Amino acid sequence: MTDSVSSSDLEAYAARIRACRFCRDLPEPQRLPQEPRPVLRVSRTARLLLAGQAPGTRVNATGIPYNDPSGDRLRAWMNVSREAFYDESRIAIVPMGFCFPGLNAAKADLPPRRECRQLWHDGLLDLMPQLTCIVAIGRYAQDYHFARAGHPLPKSATLVEIVRDWESHKRLKPRIIALPHPSWRNNGWIKRNLWFEENVVPLLRAEVAKALV
């Protein structure tokens, strides 16, 4: 590499994340409820970053992010093949929580563990200065990445307001595009907000194509 950050620096940092057992070693009830399995895909050549929430049960079992119907929908929004999507030399995938956080009493996924952001995220992103576009999926990713870019989101902002405000995000470097989660549970949201697929999806596809050139 010609700059001060090398691939070996990033690889070493990613290896430390994959070896992290911080949450497993916390006292109850803060302890991670299962053995950690950090999931991330990074490189010094990827210019596009997918920033989601945290692995679910399927990803925790397989280690493959977005290998489900939600991933199919996300790839359709992005207009990319599975081959391109999983080419980490072109697309990095860094969730806000690296490990499956467990389930609540209603059997729904818990929020991403805040320890991942506190321990790892700033340092990891500092090692990927080549990123030109960040796709921020869900509010946890949006809050972090917009704040890091010097554009903190109001706490009162709704998902509709954040996603729809893409015009005011044009000046940010790297470019940040806010998306709802591609889960089929958001079908109602998408049907109520037809502007999303009419205006934001074409923007997303254009930015993705630019980053993958």
N, C-alpha and C positions, 0 to 999 in steps of 0.2 A: 504494500500500500504506500502511496505517496504522502498521505497525511499522517497525523500523529496517532490515529486509531488503527489498529491492525485487526485482521480476522482472528488472530490468536487471542487478542485481548477479549474480543466478544465471545469466542468459544469458551475461554476460561471462565468468564462471568456467567455464561449460560450453564456451564457445568456446575457452578456453585449453586445456581437456582435449582437445578434438577436434584441436587444433593441436599437441599434445604429440608430440615426437620424441625424448624422452629416451632410451628404450631402443634406438632405431635408431642413436643416436650413441655408444653404449657401445663399448668395444673388444671384440674377440673374446676369449673365447667368450661373453661376457655379452650380446652384441648380439641384439636381436630378429631372428629369422631371415627376416622379410619386412617389407615396408613397413607402417608402423602404420596401423590404421583403427579409432580409438577408437569404441566403441558405447555410448551411454547415452541415456536419455530422461528428462528432468526438467522440473519446472515448480514454480511457487510455490503452485499450487492442489492438486496431487496429495497426498492424505493416505495413500495406500498405496504402499509401496516394495517392489519385488521385488529382492532382493539375491542374485544367483547367483554363479557361479564366474568364467567368462571366455568370450568368444565362441569357438565352434568354427569349423570350416572353412566351413560353410554361412553362418553369420552374418557371417564375415569377407568372404565373397563378396558378400553382399546388403546388409549393414548392418541387417538386420531381426532382432531378437532373438526367440528361441523360435518361429521360423517353420518348425516341423518337428514330427514326431510327439511329441517331448518337450513342446513347447509345447501341443499338443492335449491331452495328458494334464494338464498344469498348469492349463489353462483349465477342464477338466472338474472337477478338484479344487476350483478356485475358484468354479465355477459362473458363469462370465462368458463373454460373447460375444467374438469376435475384435474387434469394433468397440470394445467397452468396454476390452478388454485393451490395445489400441494407442492409446487416448485418453490422451495424456500429461498432459492437464489433470487426469486422475483417478488414473492409475497411473504412477508413476515406475519406471524399470528401471535399476539401477546395479550392474553386476557388480563383483566384487572386482578383476578384471583387465579393463581396458577394451579391450585388443587381444587378438586370437588369439595365444596364447603359442608356438605351434608344436607339433611332434610329437616324441615320443621315438623311440628305436630300434625300439620295438614298434608304431609308428604310432598310439599313443594320445596324446590331448591332454596337453601339459605343464601343470603347476599354474599358476594365475594369477600374473602377475608381481607381486612384492612392491612394486615401485617405484610402482605405481598407488596402493596404500594409503598408502605413505609420503609421496607427493607431493600427493595430491589428496583422499582420502576425507574426512578430518576437515573440511577447509574446505568441501567440497561439502555435507556433511550439516548443517554449521552454517548454511548458506544455505537449508535446508528445515526450519525449526522447526515447520512445520504438520503434519508427518508424525504419524499416530496409530498406524500399524501397519507393521511390517517383516516380510516373509516371507523368512526366511533359508534359502536353498537350498544345502545342502552344508556341509561342515565349515569351509572357509575363511571363508565368509560368517558362519557361526555364531560362530566364534571372535572375529571382529572386532566384530560387532554386540553380542554379549552382553558382551564386555569393555568396549565403549564405554558400555554402559548400566550399568556398575558391577557386573556379574554374570559375571565371567570363568568360563569352563568349565574343569573339570579336564582336564589333558592326557590322563588315562586314560579319560575319558568316551567311550563308544561312541555311534554314531549312534542306536542304539535308545534308549539312556539319555537322550540329549539331546532327541529328538523326543517321547519318552514323558513327559518331565518338564514338560509344558506347564502343569500346575497351578501349579508354583512360579514360572512366568514371568508370571503374571497381573499382578503388581504393577509390572512394568516399564513405563516411559513413554519412548518409544512402546512399544506391545505388540509383542513379538517371537514369531513362530511359526516353529519349526524344521521344515524338511521335508527328506526325502531328495530327490535329484535325480529328476525325473520321467522320466528315460531308461528305455527299455524294458529296458535291462540290469539294472534294479533290480526286475524282475518277481519274482524269487526272494525278495528282501527283503520285498516287499509281501505275498507269499503266506505267508511265515513270520511276519509280524507283522500279523495280521488286525485287531488293535486300531487300527491306523493309519487304515484307511478307516472303521472303525466309530466312532472317537472323535475323531481329529484332523481328518479332512476336514470333518465337520460344524462343528467349531470354526472351522476356516479359513474356511468359507463364511459363517459368521455374522459374523466379523470383517471379511471382505472387503465384505460387504453393508453393514455399518455404516460402513466407510470411504468407500464409494462413494455414500452418500446425498447 
